[in-house]
Every structure is written in structure tokens, then in C-alpha cells.
Amino acid sequence: MASTKIEQTLQELGLTPGETKVYLALLKLGKSNVHQLKRETNIHRTTIYDFLESLSNKGLASSVVEKGMHIYSASHPRELFELLESKKDYLSEIFEDLVQLTKTERDEIKIEVYRGKEGFRRSIAELLKRREEVLGFGVDESVFEEKVGLELRQYFKKGKIQDLKERIITFEGAPFVYDLPHVTYRCVPKEFFGPTPHLVSGDLVYIQIWDPMTFILIKNKTLADAYRKHFEFMWKTAKPMGKGESK
């Protein structure tokens, strides 16, 4: 049992199973030649030479020539502490790079679901927090006016104060749009219009379902950037409508 624990510990320190066997044989036998090590470990002599070389590179074995024969011996077990310290040094050299990877590569995803008019108020408050242009498609403003008109007008008022611009894609012949200087509309043929509103601002994607009234907020920069590119493609092909349309 003790021998098994020793072998496991040495391997956890970075020795291979073969290196472990040869190192322990050297400790047990003292000064030894390859023939003795082969008999003790039952490892092929060619492979023993490889293990002896790697142990030597780790500072755990040494050799001398006596009467024309290579004699090997194990370094004192205290050298294992030196091996451990060297591993810590190697880790120290790359530690800050590892931390930087952790900071820059992770793109977290946070999903929130709200319902009802209170859910709408909380959702548009998240849009206002971004203080960035709002891009939207699948928007039928007549439905917004009917279901959350009062709340939406309060949102527009706050957005105007923040100079928050909006570009919205609706459908040709839409019966109602808001006549506001900071909101610009374009339209697509009604047969290509999907009546599920999607908005994007900053790192936030906003998806709305009318029945039942549900609001899905996804906070993820990668996803938001993808939605933004999709919107810009549609915006280029959509037709201008209303006053103040940008060229």
C-alpha cells in the first residue's frame, strides 16, 4: 500500500510511470548499471536509457563511468522539492497570461423573461440603460399603441431626453407609426414581415411575444452583434417611409 501511494505521489509531481519505477529502483539499489535496473524493474534496457535521461534532465538521477561501465544513482529525494519549485516557476511565468485569457475570452450569457405590462416597463428600462441606438424589426406600432401605448410614450420621452436614436423596420402600409424626430422607419413588403418584435441595443437582444405578453431579454455581446449585422442588411433593402428618413 505504501509503495502504491509513493508511486501515485511521484506521478502527481510529474513523473511518468516508467520514470517512477526507475527512480524508485535507483533509490532501492543504490549505484546500479542498466542490467541491474532491468532485472529490478522488468523494463526493456533501451527504454531504461530513455527514462534515465529524462530523470537526469529533471535533476533526479546522475551517472559516472567506472571501469568502462556507466553506473547510475538517484539524487536525494530532497531534489523532488526542487522539481516542484521549478514547476511553480514555470506557472508563474504564464500566470498573468492565463488570467488575461479568463478576462477577455469569456462572453457570458444572461437570459431574463418578463410578462405583462410591468414586464414591458422593466424591459424597456433595460434598453434605456444601454444609452445606445435601438434597432428593431418585426415591429407593428399599431399593436404597441393598442396594448402598451401609455408605457411606450413614457419610454419615448425618456429616450428623447437621452437623445436615444431608433431605427425601426415595419411593413408597407402599416396603419400607424410614431411621428418622432428621433425614430426613423423603413418598411418591407408585408409578405416578408414577421410580427414578432426584435430589438437590439448594446449587448442586449429584446424579443417580444404578444400572446401571452412576454418579453425575453438576452444579454450577450456576440449574439447582439449578430442581430445588429442582420438588421443592417435588412435596413439596406427596406424602403424609406415617413418624415426625416435618412439617406
N, C-alpha and C positions, 0 to 999 in steps of 0.2 A: 504493500500500500504506500509506504513512504517513497519507494522508488518511483512509483507511478506519479505521485504528487510532484516529485522533483522534476521528472521529465515534462510534465504539464507546465510547470512554472517556467522552466527554461524555454519551452516553446512559446509561451506567452511573452517572454522577453525578446523573442525574435529569432531564436534558433530553429532550424528545420529539424524534423525527427532524426535524420541522419547525422547532422551536426551534434545533436544532443547525445546520441549513442556513442559517437567517437569521443566527445568531450568527457563524458562520464567514464568511459573505458580508460582514458588517459589519467583521470584522477585516481582510478582504482589501481591501475597497473604501475603508475609512475612512468619513468622513462621506458619507451617502447618503440619497437620497429613496426613496420606495416604488417609483417607476418603475425606478430602477436595481436595486433589490433584486429586483424581479420578473424583470428581464432576467437577473440573475445566478443566481437560484435556480429559475426557471421555476415559481414558485408563484403562485397567484392573488392579486391585490393585497388583496382582502378578507381572505383567510386570513393574509397577511403582517401586517396590522394586529393580528390576534389574537396572532400569535407575538411581535410587538414588545411588545405589552402584557404578555404573560407573562414575557418576558425582562426587561422593566423591573421587574416585581414581584420578580424574583429578583436584582435588582441587577446585571444583565449588559448592560443597554442603557439609553441615555438619549436625549433629543431636545431640540432647540431650534427656534425659528421664525426663519427667515432669509428676508427678502423675501416674507413671507406663505406660506412653504412649510415644512412640517415636515422637519427634517433629523435623521437618526438616526446614532448611533455606538455602537460596542461599548465596554463597560467593559474595563479592563485585565484580562488573564487571571488576575491575582492574585485577582480577585474570586471566582474559582472555589473558592479555598480558603475564602473566607468562606461560600460556599454549602455546602461540605462541613461546615464547623464548625456552621452553623445546623442541619443535619440531625442532627448529633451531639447538639446541644442538645435538639432535639425528642425524640430517642430517650431521652435522659437523663430527661426529664420522665415518661415512661411505663415506664421500665425496671423499677422496683420492682413496678409492677402486673403486668407480664409475668411476672416471677419468681414472684409470688404465684399467678398462674394456673397456672403449672407445678406448684406445690406442692399446690394444692387440687383441681385438676380430674383429675389422673391417678389412676386406680384400677387398680393393677397386678393381673395375674392370674398366679398361680404354681400349677402342677399337679405333683403328685408321685404316683407309683404304687409300691406295695409289694406283696409277695407272701409267703405263708406265715405261720407263727406269729411269726417275727421282724418281719415286716411289720405284723402286728396290734399287737405291742408298741410299735413306733415310731409307729403311727397313733394309738393311744390316748394316748401320751405327748404328742402334739400337742394333743389335746383338753384334757389336764390343764394345758398351758401357758396356755390362754386364761383359766382361772380364772373362767369364766362358765357359766351354766346350759347344760346339754346338752339339746337337744330332738331326739327321734328318732321315726321312723315306719318301717313295714316291718320291725319287729323281732320275731323269733321267738326268745325267750330259750332255749327248749329246744335250738335248734341252736347258739347261742352256748355253752351249758353243755356240750354234747357235744364241740364242736370246740376251743374256747379257754377252757374253764371256769377252769382254774388262772390263766391270764393275766388273765381278766376279774375274778376275785376280787381279785387284786393291784391292779388298776385301781380297783375299788370301795373298797378300803381306803385308797388314796391320795386318792381323791375325797372320802371321808368326813372325812379329816384336813383337807382344804382346804374343807370344808363346801360341796362342789360338788353342787348340786341337779340332778336329772334328771327330765324328763317324757318318758315313752315311750308310743307308741301301738302296741298289738299287736292281736290278733284275738280275737273272742269264743270262749271255750272253749279258750284257749291252755293247753296242759298244764303249763306251768311259767313262773313269774315269780319274780324275786328279792324276798325279804321284807326290804327295807332301808328305813330311815326317810327316807333322802334321795332315794329313787327312787319316783316316782308313776306309776301306769299308768292308761291308759284303753284302750278297745277299740272296734273297728269290726267289722261283720259280716264273716265270713271271705271271702265272695264279693267284697268290696271291698278285701281285703288283698293287697298286693304283697309277696312275700317277699324283697325286696332292701332291706337296711337303709340308711337315710339318716339321718345325724346332722348337726346344725349347732350350732356354738358360736363366739361372737365372729365373726371373719371367716373361719371355716373350715367348709367343707362336706365331709363324710365320706360316701363311697359305698362299699358293700361288696358284692362278688360272691363267692358261696361256692364255686363250682366253675368254674375253679380258684380257690383262696382268694386274692382280690385286693382291695386297698384303694386307693381313689382319693381323694386329698386335693386340694381346690381352695381356694386362699386368695384370696378376693376379697370385699370387703365388700358390694358391690352384689348379688352372687349370694347371699351368706349372708343378707342382709336379705330377699330374695325368698323363700328357703326358709323363713325364720322366719315370714313372713306366711302362707305356705301351711300350715305346721304349726299356727299359732294357729287358722286356720279349721277344720282337721280336729279340733283339740282341743275346740273348742266343740260339735261334733256327735258326738264319740265318747262312749261310755258309761263311767262310773266302774267300776273293778274293784279289788279288793284293799283292804288296810288303808291308812288315812292318806290317802284320796283327798281332794284339795282341792275345795272347792265352787266 
